[in-house]
Amino acid sequence: MASHTPLRRICLACRYQMSINRSAAISISRPFSISIAKRSEIETDPGDDVRPRWQQTPKRMTMPFRIRNVPKANEWICNDDPRKLDAMYVRLLGEGGDKMLSEEVKWLAITHKSFDQGRRGFNDRLAYFGKRIVEMQISVAVVNMPRPPEKSNAPDEFGRQPFEHPALDGLLNLTPMLKADILDKRRLYALSDRYGLTNVLRWKPKKVSNNGCFVKTQSTYII
């Protein structure tokens, strides 16, 4: 009997450890004994502001009080007039351009992540797709440009003739230098300023007090 005592002790210890693990798992899976608010009660709280996120900073993303006051020299005022924004879309997209997009997308498209610290949403994802679309359209336009006149070269000594096709004539125009020149930031800024995009863009420079005459230059990089 004495030889079986250590084995019996090991089995009892294993059973004890298994019971402890089982009770711990049950206690973890049980919910806390507090009342959980229903989703409908949270959404229909009369104290919440029903305005959309692009129009205001969500209350749950703001501090109940500010520890430090905002210096007046660091204030940056952006456009909040929907009529001014609609006028820009009409100039950019033509008649009825203000009706092509929803209100949320219209404001999100002109909001940089520096505005309100990104709490109202920003246009990073839209900007990514927009850049790809612009690059594609530029490539199509460059390929369809007339082929520049070539200099007369000496005939090939072996009589070889390069393959030519009308669909391939514009490929010689598609160079990185030409695309970079068309998509130059100064040119894009002049285009956006012509349609009034710089007047409705929602953003904030890093240092408002030291921005001075470089406001337009910095807004170029934001676009």
Secondary structure, 3 states (H helix, E strand, C coil): CHHHHHHHHHHHHHHHHHHHHHHHHHHHHCCCCCCCCCHHHHHCCCCCCCCCHHHCCCHHHCCCCCCCCCCHHHCCCCCCCHHHHHHHHHHHHCCCHHHCCCHHHHHHHCECCCHHHHCCCCCHHHHHHHHHHHHHHHHHHHHCCCCCCCCCCCCCCCCCCCCCCHHHHHHHHCCHHHHHHHCCHHHHHHHHHHCCHHHHCECCCCCCCCCHHHHHHHHHHHC
